[in-house]
Amino acid sequence: MKKRTFLIIVSITGIALAGIIFIQFYWIRNAMLLHEEQFDSRVRLALKGAVNQMYENKADTCPEGLFCNRGCMEENILPEHGINVSALRPIINREFSEAGINQSYVYGIYRQNAGKTEYISKPGFEKQLLRSSHVASLSCLFKNDQLMLGVWFPHEKNLAMQSIFWWLFVCFVLLVVLVCGFIFTIYSFLRQKQISEMKSDFVNNITHEFKTPIATISLASEMLLKPSVLASETRAKKYAGIIYDENIRLKNQVEHVLKLASLDRGTFNLEFKSIDIHQLVHKVSESYQLLVKERNGALKLHLEALNHKAYADEMHIENIIVNLLDNANKYSPEKPEITLSTYNRNDHIVIAVEDKGIGISKENQKRVYRKLFRVHTGNVHNVKGFGLGLYYVKRLVEAHNGSIILHSEPGKGSRFEISLPLDYLNHVSPN
């Protein structure tokens, strides 16, 4: 899929997802507003019912009636209007109960636009009561006075949320799942695209690597068919040697790919034994010195480990060191300066390969051990490889119960440290 097409699809899908989220929150908001309106209507009807009850019982007098004459001044009597506020609460409670309103409330009586209450059931909430929209006029009882019966609910704001909480919770969970699924899908697609590109690079690289020895073998074979070459034993041996060397090279490349396949399947076998790391390092460095000198470079050894016996597979440890040296050589722009050192750390022997090459960015340091991944070489051209070396190194080091650490800075070089358990940790006595 083209990048432009992918971006268009992602944009359209993202807009559609954002639209769904917006619509969900829009309907949730409408549901809350509708619940608030319904609650407000029920309270208003209940208050009107309470006022009607007061009107019907206006003939009731003290001490237990709803109203009282001016000569009956008890504690719960509103003096100016003779309302027995103690008898008012049961009336409001009954109306609220019939309307299905079970929340706690504060009620009071006040003059409209007066800014103060004549009576409030719970002092300290006068301002809230005066701002409340739940009111009913008492003009039917006191025509010449603009008295209002008001009610305020302390937990009114939470009522709408409580009524749709579970629906809101389910909606939120589904949206989270949908968003996470969308993000995961995009991530998976980008990851698969990256893997596809790396596989394409791998195929191109391996084709090139196989094509070169095949072409060389073909040319050498063609030369051997010529009578003039066959007549000369020296020339015949030369071309036969080229065919042999290129055939070995081709065989090693095929074996390298097959080894990586066995790593993926987990079918590789390790032959553990006591090995001298310093002897192995000397062996590898002697053969690798020639490659470094061809580029006018230098390979230095600093073998400082006092205990240099490890319990490991010699062939794979040798391949690990060769891979690290090969990377250090390939990613050094000119005159490679490579240092191969050893030292002991916490019952382990550390093998460090350091170069002064192009280095690796922090972003790529997290990905260098992925299969088929290759670091962008910048101005360093013709760097060959399959992107399998460090993947192989990490898998084999972990199979030896060891660890690998990378220290690198772009433009200043890289340092790989391989840590392997010492020989005596595996109950094999060092020589």
QUIKABEL-V238013 format. One record per helix or strand of 2 or more residues. SS is the DSSP state (~ for helix, > for strand). FROM is the first residue (numbers start at 1). LEN is the number of residues. If there is no record, write none. Layout:
SS | FROM | LEN
SS | FROM | LEN
//
This chain:
~ | 3 | 54
> | 77 | 2
> | 83 | 2
~ | 85 | 14
> | 106 | 6
> | 117 | 4
~ | 126 | 6
> | 134 | 4
> | 147 | 6
~ | 156 | 8
~ | 165 | 60
~ | 227 | 5
~ | 233 | 33
> | 273 | 4
~ | 277 | 18
> | 298 | 6
> | 309 | 4
~ | 314 | 17
> | 337 | 8
> | 348 | 7
~ | 362 | 4
~ | 389 | 11
> | 403 | 7
> | 413 | 10
~ | 423 | 4
//
